[in-house]
């Protein structure tokens, strides 16, 4: 990097007792700029000419000098540095230590500069997206807050506790190594069936892929059309039944619906060779048939969450191809059907990556299929938000020796599940890579050519505005992908999980209700939508009731003569660990 020597700001000669001798840095920020250029090359592996590099150099030099001058002024006046807007460096220990405050601010400046470099690169959008992601991962990992030698808060706690915090941190590290994942909550507080997944019910069917749970009615009458939940198979179903006060399952039962839920088996080697067709035919289609048989209802209502929504829509398309219409309405929660724009997850998928997965996990692998370990998926999703889901726990658990507070949602998040490799590989290729489900006739499932336009049932499509896994604009494309003209689109606040699990009683967050006729684009919909306070659950409940038929006497016993209760909910399958 070069700069005009005549325009270089003069470095102050003042020094502050207790501060490292950094005056040469202010005099020669050129050297640090060059270091950033080297870091850029090491992260991206590219030596790409950046049109805006001259401006980046100038801005970097100016901001470095201003930062140094502010640090010297605070040191000379013996005042604390201004509080950082970044919560990693907002503590008193960072502000009261001039060297630490300067290191934090320099890190933030370097981080901004690197990200500006990433934004300036020329190339196709996927390459740019991958470079931005890689640089962001490097930047987040390099934060001085992540290292004991650079974190004044962790150092202060170690001194005040006579080293006890470090000892506890090492204990936490060893415990996490033994359990195979980083603790995001105090997992000792929770137990499935005791204080999470507690809604009363019975397992009325099981096979090698799933258990079917029927929940005990909480009303004397129920709607004649029962409700089937299809949760994501990459997680456990009890995200929908964490605790009574935030359980979507319990809420639906309280509204007078006869509720059934698919509880996926945590895959082991005995099912490692199963594929997408097996999950459709022997799980989703089987579950729909069972609910109809047990309830005696010709049609049911169904809900799919995330990947469960993709499975549900695929299932209905297969049944439509067979001339069957067993579902009266479909609800999709944070679900992709059109995978043309998948946001940040797109950085992980290309032809070479999918082929590698198929050779190691899929039918082409030596064993004809092996397991995708649940912890691998969990780690991938965590690193989509590393500061929130990785590095803050490194600092709290290990550097400070703190036990994270109990939180039911994060306990569920840590309870990962395995998947059969062939099923995962089919999903990866036909959705994220080739988007075949959204292209009529391109995908064959259970011997049928898939056409999602043949799903002509009323649909309720929910998306979360801050969802980084299923961006809401992508979920909005479901409207055009489906054949039905009766689609109600709902946008909720917050993210992929917190936006969905938003019970009305808590009066939290908000949701947006759009026009009666959905516009062509998500931007047009949002412009016409009205924000409403509180949960979207009540709106969905009214919509669902309009498709549930008349009310009849609630069943006194679960299941039927042919499908008697096997065990109490939540059942064995959900308790199996990956």
Secondary structure, DSSP 4 states (H G I P E B T S, - for coil): ----GGGSPPPP----TTS---HHHHHTHHHHHHHHHHHHHHHH------TTHHHHHHHHHHHHHHHHHHHHHHHHTT-PPPPPSSGGG-SHHHHH-HHHHHHHHHHHHHHHHHHHHHHH--S-HHHHHHHHHHHHHHHHHT-GGGSGGG-HHHHHHHHHTTTHHHHHHHHHHHHHHHHTS--SS-GGG--BTTTBS---EEEEEE-SSEEEEEEPPSSSEEESS-EEEE--TTS-GGGGSSSGGG-HHHHHHHTT--EEEEEE----GGGTT--HHHHIIIIIIHHHHHHHHHHT-S-EEEEEETHHHHHHHHHHHHHHHTT---EEEEEEES--S--S--GGGGGG--HHHHHHHHHHTSTTSTTS--EEPHHHHHHHHHGGGHIIIIIHHIIIIIIS-PPPPP-HHHHHHHS---EEHHHHHHHIIIIIIT-GGGSTTS-EETTEE--GGG--SEEEEEEETT-SSS-HHHHHTHHHHSS-S-EEEEEESS-TTTTTS--GGGT-SEEEE--SSPPSSHHHHHHH-EEEES-SHHHHHHHHHTTS--EEEPPSSSS-SSS---EETT-SGGG---
